[in-house]
């Protein structure tokens, strides 16, 4: 059994988080149960990632956070019993975002502040704007969801435009800035730099 701090703990069936040693998790974040966190993930203060709801088979499906994901302050990630949540590499999850699975989020996405995803599939390089809601819909790669939008059908998705070059650059700049922030916190804590 791994010796984790009090904010990283098992769920009711005994699943422990599996956290890469080069992930950086704020001590105020809560990581509970069958959560898999990859290399160079940054999890900011007051985030809750909770994989604890059992499916019909009594098992808890995983929440998977792939390499170099940036999860900002106050994010909540949870799922229905037996359903997974996956967040692809290099995705930014902004302040106060709520993700409730089942959800599949691709690589290089940008989920802006206070957006909500519920039972959604988000392919790679998608921008979901501030306060937008995506419910039971699939967003194709490079889709741009405007701030405050509600997307809940295939028809809603058809009206979406593509992410612009300017927005793509912004997404990359935010990830770069957060990676730098992660490394500064790593230095402050006296942790080894990644190879």
MIBAVEX-728930 format. One record per residue (C-alpha): residue in one letter; x negated, y, z. Coordinates in nm, 3 decimals, padded with zeros to 5 digits, always signed. Each point is the difference from the previous one (the first is absolute). Layout:
// residues N
+-----+---------+---------+---------+
| res |       x |       y |       z |
+-----+---------+---------+---------+
|   A |       X |       Y |       Z |
...
+-----+---------+---------+---------+
***
This chain:
// residues 195
+-----+---------+---------+---------+
| res |       x |       y |       z |
+-----+---------+---------+---------+
|   X | +00.000 | +00.000 | +00.000 |
|   X | -00.139 | +00.337 | -00.101 |
|   X | -00.063 | +00.261 | +00.265 |
|   X | +00.204 | +00.295 | -00.128 |
|   X | +00.088 | +00.319 | +00.190 |
|   X | +00.348 | +00.036 | +00.151 |
|   X | +00.143 | +00.179 | -00.305 |
|   X | -00.073 | -00.305 | -00.222 |
|   X | +00.199 | -00.297 | +00.125 |
|   X | +00.190 | -00.317 | -00.088 |
|   X | +00.366 | -00.025 | -00.090 |
|   X | +00.249 | -00.224 | +00.181 |
|   X | -00.107 | -00.314 | -00.191 |
|   X | -00.367 | +00.062 | +00.073 |
|   X | -00.120 | +00.137 | -00.335 |
|   X | -00.299 | +00.231 | +00.048 |
|   X | -00.102 | +00.276 | -00.240 |
|   X | -00.288 | -00.082 | -00.233 |
|   X | -00.204 | +00.320 | -00.032 |
|   X | -00.315 | +00.045 | -00.207 |
|   X | -00.284 | +00.123 | +00.222 |
|   X | -00.049 | +00.305 | -00.224 |
|   X | +00.361 | +00.116 | +00.030 |
|   X | +00.040 | +00.308 | +00.219 |
|   X | +00.310 | +00.008 | +00.221 |
|   X | +00.085 | +00.285 | +00.235 |
|   X | +00.048 | -00.118 | +00.361 |
|   X | +00.353 | +00.147 | +00.006 |
|   X | +00.114 | -00.211 | -00.299 |
|   X | +00.192 | -00.323 | +00.077 |
|   X | -00.087 | -00.308 | -00.208 |
|   X | +00.221 | -00.295 | +00.094 |
|   X | +00.020 | -00.356 | -00.127 |
|   X | -00.065 | -00.146 | -00.343 |
|   X | -00.176 | +00.306 | -00.144 |
|   X | -00.298 | -00.032 | -00.234 |
|   X | -00.214 | +00.312 | -00.037 |
|   X | -00.278 | +00.018 | -00.261 |
|   X | -00.343 | +00.161 | -00.021 |
|   X | -00.029 | +00.378 | +00.040 |
|   X | +00.368 | +00.051 | +00.082 |
|   X | +00.062 | +00.318 | +00.201 |
|   X | +00.298 | +00.002 | +00.239 |
|   X | +00.068 | +00.338 | +00.161 |
|   X | +00.160 | +00.081 | +00.339 |
|   X | +00.348 | -00.121 | +00.099 |
|   X | +00.044 | -00.245 | -00.287 |
|   X | +00.202 | -00.316 | +00.071 |
|   X | -00.051 | -00.313 | -00.211 |
|   X | +00.216 | -00.275 | +00.143 |
|   X | +00.032 | -00.351 | -00.149 |
|   X | +00.212 | -00.175 | +00.259 |
|   X | +00.342 | -00.090 | -00.142 |
|   X | +00.037 | -00.375 | -00.061 |
|   X | +00.147 | -00.139 | -00.319 |
|   X | +00.241 | -00.298 | -00.018 |
|   X | -00.301 | -00.235 | +00.028 |
|   X | -00.109 | +00.162 | +00.329 |
|   X | -00.311 | +00.147 | -00.165 |
|   X | -00.092 | +00.368 | -00.032 |
|   X | -00.097 | +00.112 | -00.350 |
|   X | -00.309 | +00.221 | -00.024 |
|   X | -00.045 | +00.370 | -00.048 |
|   X | -00.310 | +00.032 | -00.220 |
|   X | -00.197 | +00.325 | -00.026 |
|   X | -00.268 | -00.039 | -00.266 |
|   X | -00.344 | +00.167 | -00.022 |
|   X | -00.048 | +00.375 | +00.034 |
|   X | +00.365 | +00.080 | +00.071 |
|   X | +00.051 | +00.331 | +00.180 |
|   X | +00.289 | -00.010 | +00.250 |
|   X | +00.061 | +00.343 | +00.150 |
|   X | +00.156 | +00.109 | +00.329 |
|   X | +00.336 | -00.134 | +00.117 |
|   X | +00.056 | -00.261 | -00.272 |
|   X | +00.236 | -00.290 | +00.081 |
|   X | -00.026 | -00.334 | -00.184 |
|   X | +00.232 | -00.292 | +00.083 |
|   X | +00.194 | -00.272 | -00.185 |
|   X | +00.305 | -00.224 | +00.013 |
|   X | -00.068 | -00.350 | +00.130 |
|   X | -00.182 | -00.218 | -00.251 |
|   X | -00.073 | +00.291 | -00.237 |
|   X | -00.342 | +00.146 | -00.079 |
|   X | -00.137 | +00.350 | -00.046 |
|   X | -00.311 | +00.047 | -00.213 |
|   X | -00.182 | +00.330 | -00.051 |
|   X | -00.253 | -00.003 | -00.284 |
|   X | -00.357 | +00.125 | +00.013 |
|   X | -00.075 | +00.373 | +00.004 |
|   X | +00.361 | +00.100 | +00.067 |
|   X | +00.071 | +00.307 | +00.213 |
|   X | +00.294 | -00.025 | +00.243 |
|   X | +00.074 | +00.356 | +00.116 |
|   X | +00.105 | +00.135 | +00.340 |
|   X | +00.326 | -00.141 | +00.134 |
|   X | +00.069 | -00.245 | -00.283 |
|   X | +00.233 | -00.292 | +00.079 |
|   X | -00.043 | -00.330 | -00.186 |
|   X | +00.248 | -00.280 | +00.074 |
|   X | -00.048 | -00.328 | -00.178 |
|   X | +00.022 | -00.188 | -00.201 |
|   X | -00.222 | +00.246 | -00.188 |
|   X | -00.281 | -00.038 | -00.249 |
|   X | -00.209 | +00.312 | -00.060 |
|   X | -00.269 | -00.009 | -00.268 |
|   X | -00.351 | +00.141 | -00.013 |
|   X | -00.083 | +00.372 | -00.021 |
|   X | +00.346 | +00.124 | +00.104 |
|   X | +00.082 | +00.322 | +00.182 |
|   X | +00.288 | -00.006 | +00.249 |
|   X | +00.051 | +00.359 | +00.111 |
|   X | +00.108 | +00.118 | +00.344 |
|   X | +00.323 | -00.133 | +00.147 |
|   X | +00.100 | -00.210 | -00.300 |
|   X | +00.185 | -00.327 | +00.066 |
|   X | -00.028 | -00.332 | -00.181 |
|   X | +00.250 | -00.278 | +00.071 |
|   X | -00.002 | -00.334 | -00.186 |
|   X | -00.197 | +00.164 | -00.281 |
|   X | -00.259 | -00.100 | -00.257 |
|   X | -00.248 | +00.273 | -00.089 |
|   X | -00.246 | -00.083 | -00.275 |
|   X | -00.349 | +00.157 | -00.026 |
|   X | -00.080 | +00.374 | -00.015 |
|   X | +00.349 | +00.116 | +00.101 |
|   X | +00.069 | +00.335 | +00.171 |
|   X | +00.295 | +00.010 | +00.244 |
|   X | +00.067 | +00.363 | +00.099 |
|   X | +00.057 | +00.159 | +00.340 |
|   X | +00.319 | -00.124 | +00.165 |
|   X | +00.098 | -00.223 | -00.294 |
|   X | +00.185 | -00.327 | +00.063 |
|   X | -00.039 | -00.319 | -00.204 |
|   X | +00.253 | -00.275 | +00.079 |
|   X | +00.017 | -00.338 | -00.176 |
|   X | -00.168 | +00.131 | -00.313 |
|   X | -00.313 | -00.068 | -00.205 |
|   X | -00.223 | +00.292 | -00.095 |
|   X | -00.213 | -00.071 | -00.305 |
|   X | -00.370 | +00.089 | -00.007 |
|   X | -00.078 | +00.373 | -00.027 |
|   X | +00.357 | +00.104 | +00.092 |
|   X | +00.045 | +00.337 | +00.171 |
|   X | +00.283 | +00.034 | +00.255 |
|   X | +00.079 | +00.363 | +00.080 |
|   X | +00.020 | +00.124 | +00.359 |
|   X | +00.337 | -00.068 | +00.162 |
|   X | +00.115 | -00.245 | -00.271 |
|   X | +00.210 | -00.304 | +00.077 |
|   X | -00.083 | -00.298 | -00.221 |
|   X | +00.228 | -00.299 | +00.042 |
|   X | +00.066 | -00.148 | -00.341 |
|   X | -00.156 | -00.086 | -00.335 |
|   X | +00.179 | +00.303 | -00.148 |
|   X | -00.166 | +00.233 | +00.255 |
|   X | -00.339 | -00.141 | -00.102 |
|   X | +00.059 | +00.063 | -00.371 |
|   X | +00.005 | +00.376 | +00.055 |
|   X | -00.344 | +00.012 | +00.165 |
|   X | -00.293 | +00.164 | -00.177 |
|   X | -00.362 | -00.114 | +00.010 |
|   X | -00.264 | +00.121 | +00.245 |
|   X | -00.191 | +00.289 | -00.158 |
|   X | -00.378 | +00.031 | -00.026 |
|   X | +00.012 | +00.275 | +00.265 |
|   X | +00.198 | -00.223 | +00.241 |
|   X | -00.231 | -00.296 | -00.064 |
|   X | -00.298 | +00.221 | +00.089 |
|   X | +00.177 | +00.114 | +00.319 |
|   X | +00.061 | -00.363 | +00.098 |
|   X | -00.371 | -00.075 | -00.050 |
|   X | -00.105 | +00.313 | +00.193 |
|   X | +00.218 | -00.093 | +00.300 |
|   X | -00.144 | -00.352 | +00.008 |
|   X | -00.356 | +00.134 | -00.026 |
|   X | +00.061 | +00.252 | +00.282 |
|   X | +00.149 | -00.266 | +00.224 |
|   X | -00.286 | -00.241 | -00.073 |
|   X | -00.241 | +00.275 | +00.107 |
|   X | +00.205 | +00.060 | +00.315 |
|   X | -00.005 | -00.372 | +00.077 |
|   X | -00.380 | -00.005 | -00.029 |
|   X | -00.037 | +00.305 | +00.226 |
|   X | +00.216 | -00.170 | +00.265 |
|   X | -00.204 | -00.316 | -00.046 |
|   X | -00.322 | +00.197 | +00.071 |
|   X | +00.159 | +00.166 | +00.303 |
|   X | +00.089 | -00.343 | +00.141 |
|   X | -00.351 | -00.131 | -00.074 |
|   X | +00.131 | -00.267 | -00.236 |
|   X | -00.213 | -00.144 | -00.280 |
|   X | +00.049 | +00.144 | -00.347 |
|   X | +00.134 | -00.248 | -00.258 |
|   X | -00.250 | -00.171 | -00.227 |
+-----+---------+---------+---------+
***
